Amino acid sequence: MSSSTRPPHPSDAEPEPSPRGGARKPANRKDATRSFLDEINYPHNIHPAVVPGVSVEDQKVRYGIDKIVVGVAGGLIVAFIGWGVVDTASLTAVSGAALNWTMLNMGWAFNVLAIGLLLYLLYIAVSRYGRIPLGLDGDRPEYSTASWAAMLFAAGIGIGIIFFGPFEPMTYFLSPRPGSADPGTVDAMKKASAQAALHWGLNAWAIYGLVGVAVAYTSYRRGRVPLMSSVFAPFFHNGNTDNLAGRIIDILAILATLFGTAASLGIGALQIGRGVEIFTGLGPSGNAAAVVIIAVLTAGFIASAVSGVARGIRWLSNINMVLAVGLALFFFVLGPTAFLLNFVPSVIVTYFAELPTMLSASMSDGPEMQAFLSSWTTFYWAWWVSWAPFVGVFVAKISRGRTIRQFILGVLFIPSSIVVMAFTVLGGTAIHQQMQDHAIAPDGTAQTLPAPEEIFFTVLDGMPAAGIMAGIVVLMLAIFFITTADSASVVTSQMSQRGNPNPKRRITVFWGLCMAGIAVVMLLIGGQNALTGLQNLITVTALPFTLIMFVMAVAFHKDLRRDPMVIREQYSRWAVDKSVRHGIDEYGDDFTFSVERAPDSKWAAGADFDSSAPEVTEWYRRTDEDGNPVAYDYETGEFTDSHDVVHPGERAAAPRVEPDAPSTDPERK
């Protein structure tokens, strides 16, 4: 702060003579800053407000198999598969009872999570936290916006769209949500697609989005390994999550991922089996064929994993994305185009109009609503929770360099818009066929609908070139199966190997086999209604990670409040506020600002903030593979000689004047 008549300052004193009698040359600004930082002894001589961030790729990390995580998670999965094969009836009874308990006592948790995360992420996006980059200061996105959007789209494309696309809206059309509409009416038609949009739209991607943004931030901004447990570092001493609690979090994430993706593999196998029957003219073969298909496609996935043909898997993924877009265009162009052009806008309006009513449905609304939520809404929230670690890690990896605002808005609106559009086209086509000539359900009731895995092919039968398209759809489903199993197994393998970006193949194969085994057991539990077995197990196994996600949001927010960019903004606000007060007190209207060391600590910008506290400094202290401190120069971005290391025990406490208890949380000031 300065003015025309400012008070004397120590810097106004005559320069101290040098030993040779001349005036001492003032040190340059960089040396003066370094001298000041040395007084405080910040890690690596850098203030926590100006740390550019730390990327996990620049850390010294020793990856390896976490035997406890692999042993416990793998043991539980193997025991579950053995139980399902040896005593299917017992497992069916237990899973049914567990589902009933979960729905009646904890169903609210899934609904609160789906609603709360959407609101929370929208708040983060529009708040000051939205400017924080998912990477170092100045990092640029690795992918163009168009490429990034395409990859987000690919993350939302999967077996579920083909399986549920026509089946779900048709079911709601003939059997609407209790109290919403009369079956088979125009009102039911719009609300049916709106209900499907609820399950596959913004709320679903909010669940993925929290895990994705938290993992991206913790890995590329905070320098931690990409594990679910790493997000919880703010709750542990020195951010160390290599403990029992951290391993429990990672084990639950692995279990949720395996059950969630196994469900997709199960329904994919069912639909492939039905497609083969239609395409070849073979008779119904039931779940036995699905089990054989799981075995064959799992062998294909394992072959790709062992041979390391990652490029081939990416190529298949790109081909499938093109086929998926082509399939949607096929239905749109050769189907009831005029009807769909009118139908899509009305569904969007109905979705937003009905959103509060759909989200407010709860288990307290009577037995009919309990049955509906158990079969649909709550099941979906649980399914998305189980997919969240897998999809979240993928989305985090492709989003480095984007701001939190860009990430959230992109993840929420790009894939959900495309997926909902696909559902509206597929479901609208099915509903149109039903309204025209009862082509799907002969007597117009939900009881006469074909099996879920058959409805897509029934709708396809009313389109041109149905036989050829059936073969293409079977091919798409097979590719989805292999690529989903491959990607999910790799992510699971990384989580069980301390975040290793190049996990050992034998562990990846093991998790792939576990996934296939779970899918088989799910089909065995479901019996004639295989979807029931999938729903029972997904909802129950997703509950623990659902509760973890509530805490994850708190941990993520705790990190954001201490981000260097947030601290800088707080310093700016504090500096301006105190300077204005001091200037008015001392000089009235005649003052201006200048940056200099405060003569009185009470006027210092950071007087009430402990910038040397471990909560805001320890996270950017660099260490070697064994956790020992090493020297690092943040200006050059390079590790330096070991003799420059300042060990934690050697750090001097910063001299501070503390009229009140200081806080390490800048937002509380």
Sequence and secondary structure as in RCSB ss.txt:
>XXXX:A:sequence
MSSSTRPPHPSDAEPEPSPRGGARKPANRKDATRSFLDEINYPHNIHPAVVPGVSVEDQKVRYGIDKIVVGVAGG
LIVAFIGWGVVDTASLTAVSGAALNWTMLNMGWAFNVLAIGLLLYLLYIAVSRYGRIPLGLDGDRPEYSTASWAA
MLFAAGIGIGIIFFGPFEPMTYFLSPRPGSADPGTVDAMKKASAQAALHWGLNAWAIYGLVGVAVAYTSYRRGRV
PLMSSVFAPFFHNGNTDNLAGRIIDILAILATLFGTAASLGIGALQIGRGVEIFTGLGPSGNAAAVVIIAVLTAG
FIASAVSGVARGIRWLSNINMVLAVGLALFFFVLGPTAFLLNFVPSVIVTYFAELPTMLSASMSDGPEMQAFLSS
WTTFYWAWWVSWAPFVGVFVAKISRGRTIRQFILGVLFIPSSIVVMAFTVLGGTAIHQQMQDHAIAPDGTAQTLP
APEEIFFTVLDGMPAAGIMAGIVVLMLAIFFITTADSASVVTSQMSQRGNPNPKRRITVFWGLCMAGIAVVMLLI
GGQNALTGLQNLITVTALPFTLIMFVMAVAFHKDLRRDPMVIREQYSRWAVDKSVRHGIDEYGDDFTFSVERAPD
SKWAAGADFDSSAPEVTEWYRRTDEDGNPVAYDYETGEFTDSHDVVHPGERAAAPRVEPDAPSTDPERK
>XXXX:A:secstr
 B TT    GGGS   B TTSSB     HHHHHHHHHHHHT GGG  TTS   B GGGS       HHHHHHHHH
HHHHHHHHHHH HHHHHHHHHHHHHHHHHHHHHHHHHHHHHHHHHHHHHHHSGGGG BSSSTT   SS HHHHHH
HHHHHH SHHHHHHHHHHHHHHHHS STTT  TTSHHHHHHHHHHHHHHHSHHHHHHHHHHHHHHHHHHHTB   
S TGGGGGGGSGGG   SHHHHHHHHHHHHHHHHHHHHHHHHHHHHHHHHHHHHH     HHHHHHHHHHHHHHH
HHHHHHHT HHHHHHHHHHHHHHHHHHHHHHHHHS HHHHHHHHHHHHHHHHHHHHHHHH  GGG HHHHHHHHH
THHHHHHHHHHHHHHHHHHHHHTTTTSBHHHHHHHHHHHHHHHHHHHHHHHHHHHHHHHHHH  SSTTSSGGG  
 HHHHHHHHHTTSTTHHHHHHHHHHHHHHHHHHHHHHHHHHHHHHTTTT SS  HHHHHHHHHHHHHHHHHHHHH
HTTSHHHHHHHHHHHHHHHHHHHHHHHHHHHHHHHHT HHHHHHHHHHHHHHHHHHHHHHHHTT  B      SS
GGGSTTTTB TTSHHHHGGG  B TTS B  EETTTTEE  GGG   GGG        SS  BS GGG 
